Amino acid sequence: MKNNNNMPEKLEIANNEEQQQFEYRSDNDLATLTYKFYKKDIAFMHTNVPESLAGKGIASALAAAAFEYAKKINKKVMVYCPFVAAYLRKHPELKDQLDKQYLG
């Protein structure tokens, strides 16, 4: 990971399966996207990015990692997180991963 004072070229996102959240750490700050397994799906619950990390694309990187993970484990996605819902509007190619039974 290269850091040039602004933003790393490729953010390192970890999947903390014990806590059921995707994580990005920077010094003492932690950004997360929490998920739960529900019925036969994976539900993206909440994204939290501390103010100190805002505006660096971290929430989008968390969402991208979450969708990659869902695809890898062959789970359809349920979206409860407003940020992930907005991310989906910018990435309509991911809508195939949604569980159609739970769309509004």
Disulfide bonds with the S-S distance in Angstrom:
none
